[in-house]
Amino acid sequence: MIQKKICMLGTFAVGKTSLVRRFVASIYDGKYHTTVGVKTDKKVVQAGGQEVMLLLWDLQGEESAQDLRRSYLRGTAGYLLVADGTRNDTLYAALALQAKAQETVGMVPFTLLLNKADLTEQWSITERETAALEQKGWRVIQTSAKTGAGVEEAFLTLAQKMVEG
Amino acid sequence: MDTEHITEDRAQEVRDEALRTDDVAADDASMAELRSLLLGPAEAQIAETHERLTDPQRQLKEVSRVLPAAIAARTRQDQELSEALAPTVAAAINHTVRRNPQPLVDAIFPVIGPAIRRAIAAALSGMTQSLNQTLTHSVSAQGLKWRVEAWRTGKSFGEVVLLHTLLYRVEQVFLIHRETGLLLQHVVAANVAVQDADMVSSMLTAMQDFMHDSFKTPEGAQLEGVELGDRTLWVEQGPLASLAAIIQGKAPQDLRVHLQDILERIHFQFNEALRDFAGDAAPFVAAQPLLEDCLQVQFDEQKQVAAGGRKPSPLVSITGVFLVALLLLSFFVLRRAWRWDAYVESLQREPGIVVTEARKHYIFGKYVISGLRDPLARDPLALLPEAKVDPAQVVSRWQPYQALSPEFVLARAQSLLAPPPTVKLTFANGVLAATGFAPHQWIEETHRTARFIPGLAQFRDDQLLDLERIERPLLMFELSAAQLVPGQEEQLRQLTADIEHMLTVAHAMRKRVRLEITGHTDRSGPEERNLTLSQERANTIAAELTARLTNSPDLMIVPVGTAEKVREELTEADRAVNRSVTFKVVLLDAQ
């Protein structure tokens, strides 16, 4: 079985841990837990006609990209950039993190997740922003760790891209 | 692509040439034509040769084609090439190390470790040796303690030793890809509960990264181990992979060296696979035997040796000797006490002995025994060797007394009355009874003495034959003849009966008796004739008795003539008495 390391990147409280928990254990817990350092988890998925074991590194949310602990990124086969759809600034934090990640591990597959898609009325990321990123060839997926919407898709899409190389 | 370039360059050259030639006279064109006519196909070859000589790209290709063979050929020939290259190579290495040492570190990693370790191991082995000895001697009383524990818990000593000397056991070994933290291979010892190895692998890597980041450790510093309770996690880092071992107990530094060694071999064997790893751990199945080699279990042999007593330390020896001495001493003390008790018990069973006190003297450690003893009872001191008690350790105080138990009355009677061997005494209900036969005198004395024997009420001899019944009667003969005086038939019959009785008793008692038949004569007639006559008379009676007795008697004829007269011859009646035969019973084996 192929194994792949995936990192979850994003600033504070965007829902990285919740997404992992939803994906791995189908659990959602509204309470906020701060991740200290890193937490690892794993899940086996089908991608590209084979089983792939995803080792998920849920990194501690950092206030700015400068604080990103680059050593965690080492050897990652792909990453999920997570932004909180209700907090516009988190998108820009995600962009900064992406730049830093690319600088560290080079061009590896990644996907941008706009989380908390269930909170539509508080949504603060515009269509234009999303479209601009997609224009650059980014894959953007709206997710909700609370309802589970888009979560499976987000991970599987990334797995697919990683397997394709 | 290259060829395209070359053709383009070539075209450019041709164009330049053409421009230059335009300035020259037009008849040059006809010259060229002439040349081409003259040289024909060779012109192309000349151009080709020219190109080969001037085109650096072409030259590069040509040289690269022959370079390896040329180097090899020259190296075989002499050292010049090596000498020429040496400064360049040195400079190149120098440059590489300055720019990025990692590739060089990666390259020499598998060889430098063993070399360094070998040197260090040699230096340390002497030191370790003496340290081991010190350790062996300092664990001392342990063995003894374990023996007690084994005895207390009912386990075998061996089991206890193994339990205590389990130094360490490697339970799991993880081979982890350094870059990604992904698990490459994992082995587990038997009977060990396994966690999710993939997660452990990731988390271990994450943990190291976390520590690096959190404590800002210098580059190259590595997490070497984590301890929790009796479990230790050891991590060995290589450039491409790391080895993590979960160990129960205290593992020696040797094990770390072993782990390093294995990790180096993995780097050597799987170098490419590690470098190109993209998530597929399949190639690393082949590393399983190497990892299994790390699943070691070790018991502390020194402790086992110390405990087993093969090489006991002085303290162990002393304690051991002391313990053995203590055991021996208590054994002897106990045995002595048991023997004493047995002796006292045997005395209490002994007739004629009454033990009133038997104790150990606390100050002198001697045994003191006192009581009553019938003089006829067995000597208590004589019983000591039988009971294996040292007489020197015993103080005896015996008061004489007379036991009234039947066997003592009988024994006392035996001792006082000294019955002849043909008498058997029995005692019951106060009555002493004699059977067999005895001289008249003994019977008379016994009647007198028996009264004074304590515990004896009566002496009965009605079953006892008084030998007087045989020895007193005499059988009288006719004058100067060997014929019995008539009318003695009844007397002869009674005598025969008594002799018969005596012989029967003697036979029953397995005693041999002889009956002496003495012939007598009176003093009339010559002595020579008297001797013959006395012999004839005795013969007559002997024949008569032999004929009458059932038991064949041992008879002895004693002719005495007038030598042993029965009575002084004063009257005719005296003479008649002297013409007779008398009897005497002789016990042959009196002793």
Interface residues (C-beta under 8 A of the other chain):
Chain A: M1 I2 Q3 K4 K5 G37 V38 K39 T40 D41 K42 V52 M53 L55 W57 R69 S71 Y72 R74 G75 T76 A77 G165
Chain B: H177 R178 E179 T180 G181 L182 L183 D196 D198 M199 S202 M203 A206 D209 F210 H212 D213 S214 A278 G279 D280 A281
